[in-house]
Amino acid sequence: MNLKQSLLLFILLLPAVASRADEGMWMVNSISRALVLKMEDKGLKLSAKEIYNEDKISLKDAIVSLDFGCTGSMISEEGLLITNHHCAYSDVHSISTPEHNYLETGFFAHSRDEEIYIPGKSAYFLHRILDVTDEVEKLVEEEKAAGRPYGSRRISSVIERKYSKMTGYEASLSSMWSGSKYYLSLYEVYTDIRLVAAPGVSISAFGGDIDNWEWPQQKCDFAMYRIYASPEGKPAAHNSSNVPMRPRKYLTVSTRGLKEGDFTMVLGYPGRTARYSSAAKIDFRRETTLPISNRIRGEQMKIIKGWMDKDPEIRIKYADKYFSLSNIQENDEGFVQNTGRFGASRHIRREEKHKMRGQKRLLHQLDEKYSAVRDAERERCYFRETIVRGTGVGLIATRLKNNRRPLDLEKEYAPLDLRVERDLFRYALEQYFEGVSPKLYGPYQKELSKRFGKDYDAMCAFLWKDGWMSAEDPIFKFFTDVNITNFNKEVDAALDGTTLSELDKEYTRAKYRIRKERGEIQYPDANSTMRLTYGTVGSFKRNGHKTPVFTYASEILAKEDPASYDFSLLPDWKACLERSLRAGKDLPVNFISDNDITGGNSGSPVLDARGRLVGLAFDGNKESLASDVYWTPGYSKCINVDIRFVLWTLENYADMGYLLKEMKIN
């Protein structure tokens, strides 16, 4: 290889190497010296033991997983927990009524008696993490030899049961790098969780879907809970005799603020990434399944929003569904756009070509099988997005078919509005019959297609029922005429005895092994275990222009639009902001950093160089939405609410100064 060829190869490989400079969701129990040195170079003033320590109190003791969907952190010695409002959205929705719509007006408990218990919510405190790789591998071999099942569920059950009994903690086994390593996390779990504070959506979600995944934003995205324990300080079921729990550790809140270039660290529970994906898998998701689901969900959102804008009662009923749907749809849409824009699969194919030369058979199989299954997967996607999850009444039909006991139909239909459901059903009919091959229709669906052809209005009018469904109704017969098994068989036939999941696992293990042999430090994909990510405060360029690093309260007033639900302001909130500006205080609202986050990190504390709370991670920028599979250096950003704006809101708008005293804020 001559000098020119060597230089070209270096340039080609540069994005893959550079992408690991500041990325990483590092396991807190495996903070290496090399990683500490990198963080110290960015400004960290803590030791690894101050972040995670199995035997002494450390920062990890203040970090909480909320049902492994979001992250929270303890901020007082009296069980006070802070997270994002959008993590509390479903809880606030569940306690809202037309008379007390807390999603709109906000909820603020001015005494302990006013705090509202949230049934079914749990807070998980990490006790320690154990490397059980050798034990798992030994157990697998023993189960094989004995002729017993040795799948992941069976092995997890055996290991978790053993350690839960032995330690008294809840145990959770996690596979890293598709079985290359296994770690067991031990948790103490509290279930008496009560809502303390949650501002209205015009404060917490100002800009709504329009500003979601965008930058700049101006959202005060926070909520607070209090965790209760038995009088002895132990986890206990909800009871009036319970008292605020006393955490082993709570975070110090800093009001000093940050500036561009300052160190930031995020501790939390990121949900799922797939950065060990092959180029074949990325192209498949981007070109085959996501365009279908993104388009269908986008149209479903338009239908729901149209009705929500017409009727406040429908808005309350469908707010949570719409919020969840829009978040997923916009995330997936951003994935499609940005994996293309930043050439994610192109960069990964370079790594495959130059580092995985010994895996040509596997790479060929992946390309071949992902190509072979495209048509069958498209049809399965249409089925899932229309029949399975396209309507609320479709879910009722499934439960009506599968439940052994009679359904409480009044309860089933209570969250639905039949006007909205009829429009969703009409859309689902058309998408199903246009997207799925007639050979996969059920017998009754074939009759419908023959009778009505493409006249979906007439088909809808014939099938629809303005009332509770029974097993004799045509609409029930339509929904239950086929099930996912029919579509799974088509996928299996296309794969001809191969499973994509096994090929994907083989690929992950191979890539992990190759990187390890090359001496590259690497982190496993996110899987709802506690992780650390570090970075600095700083912006990025969009269309050649540098974006701002901070946003301010004056921008909220500048963007106000009373005619827009997403940009309207409550009168008392607007007045509060205006008073602050008249007093010469333009409050910092949000800031961005290059911490590596994903879903599950929502609500994670953003910490400064000394481990003090300076903000809450709540979103990523649009450009970061390829980072599920590929970290884009210079573009993947974390959007955070400034803790000073949260404190100001609590004191000046919510009249909850007592919480600042509890947090020991001067």
C-alpha positions in Angstrom: 0.0 0.0 0.0 1.6 3.3 -1.1 1.4 6.6 0.9 -1.6 7.9 -1.1 -3.6 4.7 -0.5 -2.7 4.8 3.2 -3.9 8.4 3.5 -7.2 7.5 1.6 -7.8 4.6 4.0 -7.2 6.8 7.0 -9.7 9.4 5.7 -12.3 6.7 5.0 -12.0 5.2 8.5 -11.8 8.6 10.2 -15.6 9.0 10.9 -15.8 5.6 12.6 -12.8 6.4 14.8 -13.8 10.0 15.6 -17.3 8.9 16.4 -16.1 7.2 19.5 -14.3 10.3 20.8 -17.1 11.6 23.0 -19.9 9.1 22.5 -20.6 6.2 24.8 -23.2 4.9 27.3 -20.7 3.5 29.7 -21.7 0.9 32.4 -21.2 2.6 35.8 -19.6 -0.6 37.2 -16.9 -0.7 34.5 -15.4 2.8 34.6 -11.9 2.2 33.3 -8.9 4.3 34.0 -8.7 5.2 30.4 -12.3 6.5 30.5 -11.6 8.5 33.7 -8.6 10.2 32.0 -10.9 11.2 29.1 -13.5 12.6 31.5 -10.8 14.4 33.5 -9.5 15.9 30.2 -13.0 17.3 29.7 -13.1 18.7 33.3 -14.4 16.0 35.7 -13.4 16.6 39.3 -14.6 13.3 40.8 -13.1 9.9 41.1 -14.7 6.7 39.6 -15.5 5.6 43.2 -17.4 8.7 43.9 -19.7 7.9 40.9 -20.1 4.2 41.5 -19.1 2.3 44.7 -20.5 -1.0 45.8 -19.5 -0.6 49.4 -19.8 3.1 50.1 -22.3 5.8 49.2 -21.8 7.3 45.8 -23.7 9.2 43.1 -25.4 6.0 41.8 -27.4 5.9 45.0 -29.3 9.1 44.1 -30.3 7.8 40.6 -33.6 6.1 40.2 -35.2 4.1 37.4 -38.9 4.8 37.0 -40.2 1.5 35.8 -37.3 1.4 33.3 -39.1 3.9 31.1 -37.5 7.1 32.5 -34.9 8.2 35.0 -35.3 10.3 38.1 -33.0 11.6 40.8 -33.3 12.2 44.6 -33.0 15.8 45.6 -33.8 15.9 49.3 -33.4 13.8 52.4 -37.2 13.5 52.5 -37.8 11.3 49.4 -38.2 14.1 46.9 -37.6 13.0 43.3 -37.3 15.0 40.1 -37.8 13.8 36.5 -39.3 15.1 33.3 -42.9 16.1 32.9 -43.3 13.9 29.9 -42.2 11.0 32.1 -45.2 11.9 34.4 -47.5 12.6 31.5 -49.5 9.4 31.8 -49.8 9.8 35.5 -51.1 13.4 35.2 -53.4 12.3 32.5 -54.8 9.5 34.7 -55.8 12.0 37.5 -57.2 14.6 35.1 -60.9 15.1 34.5 -62.9 17.8 32.6 -63.4 19.6 35.9 -59.7 19.3 37.0 -57.6 19.0 33.8 -54.1 18.9 35.4 -52.5 18.4 32.0 -53.7 22.0 31.2 -53.5 23.7 34.5 -50.7 21.9 36.2 -50.7 20.0 39.6 -49.0 21.4 42.6 -49.2 19.9 46.1 -48.8 22.6 48.7 -48.7 20.1 51.6 -47.9 16.4 52.0 -51.7 15.7 52.3 -52.2 17.0 48.8 -49.7 14.7 47.2 -51.5 12.0 45.0 -50.6 8.4 45.1 -49.9 6.9 41.7 -50.9 3.2 41.6 -48.6 0.8 39.8 -45.6 3.1 39.8 -42.2 1.9 41.0 -38.8 3.4 41.7 -35.7 1.2 41.4 -32.6 2.0 43.3 -29.5 0.2 42.1 -27.6 -1.6 44.9 -24.8 -3.2 42.9 -23.9 -4.9 39.6 -22.3 -8.3 39.4 -20.4 -9.9 36.5 -22.0 -13.4 36.3 -20.8 -14.3 32.8 -19.0 -17.5 34.0 -22.0 -18.6 36.1 -24.4 -18.1 33.2 -22.2 -20.0 30.7 -21.8 -22.9 33.2 -25.5 -23.0 33.8 -26.3 -23.1 30.1 -23.9 -26.1 29.7 -25.5 -27.9 32.7 -29.0 -27.4 31.4 -28.0 -28.6 27.9 -26.4 -31.7 29.4 -29.5 -32.5 31.5 -31.8 -32.1 28.5 -33.6 -29.1 30.0 -34.5 -25.8 28.3 -31.6 -23.4 28.2 -33.1 -20.3 26.4 -32.5 -16.8 27.7 -35.8 -16.7 29.6 -35.1 -19.9 31.4 -31.5 -18.9 32.4 -32.6 -15.4 33.5 -35.3 -16.9 35.7 -32.9 -19.3 37.4 -30.2 -16.7 38.0 -32.6 -14.0 39.1 -34.5 -16.2 41.5 -31.2 -17.4 43.1 -29.8 -13.9 43.7 -33.2 -12.4 44.8 -33.5 -15.2 47.4 -29.8 -14.8 48.5 -29.7 -11.0 48.8 -33.3 -9.9 49.4 -33.1 -7.5 46.4 -34.9 -7.6 43.1 -32.5 -9.1 40.5 -32.3 -8.5 36.8 -30.0 -10.3 34.4 -28.8 -8.4 31.3 -27.0 -9.8 28.3 -24.3 -7.6 26.8 -23.0 -7.8 23.2 -25.5 -10.6 22.5 -24.3 -13.0 25.2 -20.6 -12.1 25.2 -21.0 -10.9 28.8 -23.7 -11.1 31.4 -24.3 -8.7 34.3 -26.8 -9.0 37.2 -28.2 -5.8 38.7 -29.7 -5.8 42.2 -32.4 -3.3 43.0 -34.3 -2.0 46.0 -37.8 -1.2 44.8 -40.3 1.3 46.3 -43.9 1.3 45.2 -45.6 4.1 47.3 -44.9 7.0 44.8 -46.9 10.2 45.1 -47.1 13.1 42.6 -45.9 16.4 44.0 -45.6 18.9 41.1 -46.2 18.9 37.4 -46.7 22.2 35.5 -49.3 22.4 32.7 -48.3 21.4 29.1 -48.1 25.0 28.0 -45.1 25.3 30.4 -43.6 21.9 30.3 -44.2 21.2 26.6 -44.2 24.7 25.1 -44.0 24.3 21.4 -45.5 20.8 21.5 -44.9 18.6 18.5 -43.7 21.5 16.4 -40.6 22.0 18.6 -40.2 18.3 19.6 -36.7 17.1 18.6 -35.9 20.6 17.5 -33.4 23.2 18.7 -33.8 25.8 20.0 -36.6 24.9 22.5 -38.0 26.6 25.6 -39.6 23.9 27.7 -39.7 23.7 31.5 -40.0 19.9 31.3 -40.0 18.7 34.9 -42.2 16.9 37.4 -41.7 15.9 41.0 -42.7 12.8 43.0 -42.1 11.8 46.6 -41.2 8.3 47.6 -42.7 6.8 50.7 -41.5 4.0 52.9 -42.7 2.1 56.0 -42.2 3.8 59.4 -39.0 1.6 59.6 -37.7 3.1 56.3 -38.3 -0.1 54.2 -40.1 -0.5 50.9 -43.8 -0.9 51.6 -47.2 -1.0 49.8 -49.1 2.3 49.8 -50.4 3.1 53.3 -51.4 6.2 55.1 -48.9 5.3 57.9 -46.0 5.4 55.5 -43.4 8.2 55.8 -41.1 9.9 53.2 -38.2 7.6 52.5 -34.7 8.7 53.4 -32.4 8.0 50.4 -28.8 6.9 51.0 -27.8 9.8 48.8 -29.5 12.9 47.3 -28.0 15.3 44.8 -26.8 18.8 45.7 -28.5 21.3 43.5 -26.3 24.0 42.0 -27.6 27.5 41.0 -24.2 28.6 39.6 -25.2 27.8 36.0 -23.0 26.7 33.2 -21.1 28.2 30.3 -20.1 26.9 26.9 -17.4 24.3 27.2 -18.2 23.3 30.7 -18.2 19.6 31.6 -21.5 17.7 31.9 -22.2 14.2 33.0 -25.5 12.3 32.7 -26.3 9.2 34.8 -29.5 7.3 33.9 -31.2 4.3 32.4 -31.1 4.5 28.6 -33.6 2.1 27.1 -32.4 0.6 23.8 -29.8 1.3 21.2 -28.6 -0.9 18.3 -25.1 0.4 17.5 -23.9 -3.1 16.8 -26.3 -3.2 13.8 -25.1 -4.3 10.5 -25.4 -2.1 7.4 -27.9 -4.6 6.0 -30.1 -4.2 9.1 -30.0 -0.4 9.0 -30.9 -0.3 5.3 -33.7 -2.7 5.9 -35.3 -0.6 8.7 -34.7 2.7 6.8 -36.1 1.4 3.4 -38.7 -1.3 4.3 -40.6 -1.1 7.6 -40.2 2.5 8.9 -41.5 4.3 5.8 -44.8 2.3 6.2 -45.2 2.8 9.9 -44.2 6.5 9.8 -46.7 7.3 7.1 -49.6 5.4 8.7 -48.9 6.8 12.2 -48.6 10.3 10.8 -52.1 10.1 9.3 -53.5 8.6 12.5 -52.0 11.6 14.4 -53.8 14.0 12.0 -57.1 12.2 12.6 -56.7 12.3 16.4 -55.5 15.9 16.5 -58.3 17.0 14.3 -60.8 15.7 16.8 -58.7 17.0 19.8 -58.8 20.5 18.4 -62.6 20.3 18.0 -63.5 19.0 21.5 -61.7 19.5 24.8 -63.2 16.2 26.2 -61.7 14.3 23.3 -58.4 16.1 24.0 -58.4 14.7 27.5 -59.3 11.2 26.4 -56.7 11.0 23.6 -53.9 13.2 24.9 -51.8 10.4 26.3 -52.3 8.2 23.2 -51.4 11.1 20.9 -48.4 12.1 23.0 -47.0 8.5 22.8 -47.8 8.1 19.1 -46.2 11.4 18.1 -43.0 10.8 20.1 -42.5 7.4 18.4 -43.5 8.6 14.9 -41.2 11.7 15.0 -38.3 9.7 16.4 -38.6 7.0 13.6 -39.1 9.7 11.0 -35.9 11.4 12.2 -34.1 8.0 12.1 -35.0 7.5 8.4 -33.9 11.1 7.5 -30.7 11.2 9.4 -29.4 7.7 8.8 -29.6 8.7 5.1 -28.2 12.2 5.6 -25.2 11.1 7.7 -24.6 7.9 5.7 -24.8 5.6 8.7 -24.9 2.4 6.7 -22.1 3.7 4.4 -19.8 4.3 7.4 -20.7 0.9 8.9 -20.0 -0.9 5.6 -16.5 0.7 5.6 -15.9 -0.8 9.0 -17.2 -4.2 7.9 -15.0 -4.1 4.8 -11.8 -3.1 6.6 -12.2 -4.7 10.0 -14.5 -7.7 9.4 -12.7 -9.3 6.5 -13.0 -12.7 8.1 -16.8 -12.4 8.3 -17.6 -12.4 4.6 -19.9 -15.4 4.9 -21.9 -13.7 7.7 -22.1 -10.3 5.9 -23.3 -12.0 2.7 -26.0 -13.9 4.6 -27.2 -10.7 6.3 -27.5 -8.9 2.9 -29.2 -11.9 1.3 -31.7 -12.6 4.1 -32.7 -9.0 4.7 -33.4 -8.7 1.0 -35.4 -12.0 0.8 -37.7 -11.0 3.6 -38.6 -7.5 2.5 -42.0 -8.2 0.9 -43.2 -10.4 3.8 -42.1 -7.9 6.4 -43.9 -5.0 4.5 -47.1 -6.9 4.7 -46.6 -7.8 8.4 -45.9 -4.1 9.1 -49.2 -3.2 7.4 -51.0 -5.8 9.6 -49.5 -4.5 12.8 -50.1 -0.8 12.1 -53.8 -1.3 11.1 -55.3 -4.4 12.6 -53.2 -4.7 15.8 -52.6 -1.1 16.9 -54.5 1.1 14.4 -57.6 1.5 16.5 -58.8 1.2 20.1 -61.8 -0.9 19.0 -59.4 -3.4 17.4 -57.8 -4.0 20.7 -61.2 -4.6 22.3 -62.0 -7.2 19.6 -58.7 -9.0 20.3 -59.4 -9.1 24.1 -63.0 -10.1 23.4 -61.7 -13.1 21.4 -58.9 -14.1 23.8 -60.4 -13.5 27.3 -61.8 -16.5 29.0 -63.9 -14.3 31.3 -66.5 -11.7 30.0 -65.0 -8.3 29.3 -66.2 -5.2 31.3 -67.1 -3.4 28.1 -68.1 -0.2 29.9 -64.5 0.0 31.2 -63.0 -1.0 27.8 -64.9 1.7 25.9 -64.5 4.5 28.6 -61.2 5.8 27.2 -62.5 5.9 23.6 -64.7 8.3 21.6 -66.5 6.4 18.8 -66.4 9.3 16.4 -62.6 9.3 16.6 -62.5 5.5 16.4 -64.7 5.4 13.3 -62.3 7.7 11.4 -59.3 5.6 12.5 -61.1 2.5 11.5 -62.0 3.9 8.1 -58.3 4.7 7.5 -57.2 1.3 8.8 -59.5 -0.5 6.4 -58.1 1.2 3.4 -54.4 0.8 4.4 -54.9 -2.9 5.2 -56.6 -3.9 2.0 -54.3 -1.7 -0.1 -51.1 -2.9 1.7 -51.7 -6.6 2.2 -51.7 -9.2 -0.4 -55.2 -10.8 -1.0 -53.7 -14.3 -0.4 -53.3 -13.3 3.3 -56.8 -12.0 3.8 -59.0 -14.2 6.1 -62.2 -15.8 4.6 -64.5 -13.0 5.8 -62.1 -10.3 4.6 -62.0 -11.9 1.2 -65.9 -11.7 1.1 -65.7 -8.0 2.1 -63.1 -7.3 -0.6 -65.2 -9.1 -3.3 -68.4 -7.3 -2.2 -67.1 -3.7 -1.7 -63.9 -3.6 -3.8 -62.2 -0.2 -3.1 -65.3 1.5 -1.8 -64.0 1.7 1.7 -66.6 4.2 2.8 -69.3 1.6 2.0 -67.3 -1.1 3.7 -66.8 1.0 6.8 -70.5 1.9 7.0 -71.4 -1.8 6.7 -68.9 -3.0 9.4 -69.0 -0.1 11.9 -71.1 -0.3 15.1 -71.9 2.8 17.1 -71.9 0.9 20.4 -70.4 -2.0 22.3 -69.0 -4.8 20.2 -70.2 -8.4 20.4 -68.7 -11.6 18.9 -71.6 -11.6 16.4 -70.9 -8.2 14.9 -69.3 -7.9 11.4 -66.5 -5.6 12.8 -65.5 -8.3 15.3 -65.3 -10.8 12.5 -63.2 -8.5 10.4 -60.6 -7.9 13.2 -60.4 -11.5 14.2 -60.4 -13.1 10.8 -56.6 -13.3 10.7 -53.8 -13.1 13.3 -50.1 -12.4 13.3 -49.3 -16.2 12.9 -50.4 -16.0 9.2 -47.9 -13.2 8.6 -45.1 -14.8 10.6 -45.4 -17.9 8.4 -44.7 -15.8 5.3 -41.6 -14.3 7.0 -40.4 -17.7 8.0 -40.9 -19.1 4.5 -38.9 -16.2 3.0 -36.0 -16.8 5.5 -36.0 -20.6 4.7 -34.9 -21.9 8.1 -32.7 -18.9 9.1 -33.6 -16.4 11.8 -32.6 -12.8 11.4 -32.2 -12.5 15.2 -29.6 -15.2 15.3 -27.7 -13.6 12.4 -27.8 -10.2 14.2 -26.5 -11.8 17.4 -23.7 -13.5 15.5 -22.8 -10.2 13.9 -22.8 -8.3 17.3 -20.6 -11.0 18.9 -18.2 -10.9 16.0 -17.9 -7.1 16.0 -17.4 -7.0 19.8 -14.7 -9.7 19.6 -12.9 -7.9 16.7 -12.9 -4.5 18.5 -11.7 -6.2 21.7 -8.8 -7.9 19.8 -7.9 -4.5 18.4 -7.7 -3.0 21.9 -10.6 -0.6 21.3 -12.5 0.4 24.4 -16.2 -0.2 23.8 -19.5 -0.1 25.6 -22.5 -2.4 25.1 -25.8 -1.3 23.6 -28.2 0.4 26.0 -30.5 -2.1 27.7 -32.1 -0.2 30.6 -29.1 -0.7 32.9 -27.5 2.3 34.6 -25.1 4.1 32.3 -22.8 7.1 32.4 -22.2 9.5 29.6 -20.0 12.6 29.6 -19.6 15.7 27.4 -19.6 19.5 27.4 -22.0 22.3 26.9 -21.9 23.4 23.3 -23.9 23.9 20.1 -23.7 22.7 16.5 -24.0 24.1 13.0 -27.3 23.9 11.1 -27.3 25.1 7.5 -23.9 26.6 8.1 -24.9 28.7 11.1 -24.0 28.0 14.7 -27.1 27.3 16.8 -27.5 29.0 20.3 -26.2 27.2 23.4 -28.8 28.6 25.7 -32.4 29.7 25.4 -34.2 32.3 27.5 -37.6 33.2 28.9 -38.0 36.2 26.6 -38.1 33.7 23.7 -41.2 32.1 25.2 -43.0 35.4 25.1 -41.7 36.1 21.6 -43.0 32.8 20.3 -46.4 33.0 22.0 -49.4 32.5 19.6 -52.8 32.4 21.3 -54.3 30.9 18.2 -52.0 27.9 18.4 -52.5 25.2 21.1 -48.8 24.4 21.1 -47.7 28.1 21.6 -50.4 29.5 23.8 -49.7 30.6 27.3 -51.7 30.5 30.5 -52.4 34.1 31.6 -50.8 33.8 35.0 -47.7 32.1 33.6 -47.4 34.8 31.0 -47.7 37.5 33.7 -45.1 35.7 35.8 -42.6 35.7 32.9 -43.3 39.4 32.1 -42.7 40.4 35.8 -39.3 38.7 35.7 -38.3 40.5 32.5 -39.5 43.9 33.8 -37.2 43.2 36.8 -34.3 42.8 34.3 -34.1 39.0 34.6 -34.1 37.1 31.4 -34.0 33.6 32.8 -32.1 30.7 31.1 -34.5 28.0 30.1 -32.8 25.2 28.2 -29.2 24.4 27.1 -27.6 21.8 24.9 -24.6 19.5 25.5 -23.0 16.6 23.6 -24.0 13.9 26.1 -24.9 10.6 24.5 -28.5 9.8 25.4 -31.5 7.8 24.2 -35.1 6.9 25.3 -35.0 6.0 29.0 -32.6 8.9 29.7 -35.5 11.3 29.9 -35.4 12.9 33.4 -31.8 12.0 33.9 -29.9 14.4 36.0 -27.3 16.5 34.2 -24.4 16.9 36.6 -21.5 19.4 36.6 -17.8 18.5 37.1 -18.3 18.0 40.8 -21.5 15.9 40.5 -24.0 18.7 41.3 -27.4 18.9 39.6 -27.5 21.6 37.0 -30.3 20.3 34.7 -32.5 17.5 33.4 -32.0 15.8 30.1 -35.3 15.8 28.2 -34.8 15.6 24.4 -32.4 15.3 21.6 -32.1 17.4 18.4 -33.4 16.2 15.1 -29.9 15.5 13.9 -29.3 13.0 16.7 -32.1 10.7 15.7 -29.7 8.4 13.7 -27.8 7.7 17.0 -29.9 4.7 17.7 -27.5 3.0 15.4 -24.8 5.5 14.6 -23.4 8.4 16.7 -22.8 11.5 14.6 -19.9 13.5 16.0 -20.7 17.2 16.2 -24.4 16.7 15.6 -25.7 14.3 18.2 -26.9 16.6 21.1 -28.7 16.4 24.4 -31.3 19.1 25.2 -31.6 19.9 28.9 -33.8 22.1 31.1 -31.7 24.4 33.2 -32.4 23.6 36.9 -32.4 27.3 37.7 -35.6 27.7 35.6 -37.2 24.8 37.4 -36.4 26.4 40.8 -37.7 29.8 39.6 -40.9 28.2 38.3 -41.5 26.4 41.6 -41.0 29.5 43.7 -42.5 32.3 41.6 -45.2 30.5 39.6 -46.3 27.5 41.7 -45.8 29.1 45.1 -43.8 26.1 46.3 -40.9 27.8 48.0 -41.1 25.2 50.7 -39.6 22.7 48.2 -36.6 24.9 47.7 -36.0 25.0 51.5 -36.3 21.2 51.5 -33.7 21.0 48.7 -31.5 23.4 50.8 -31.5 26.1 48.2 -30.6 29.5 49.6 
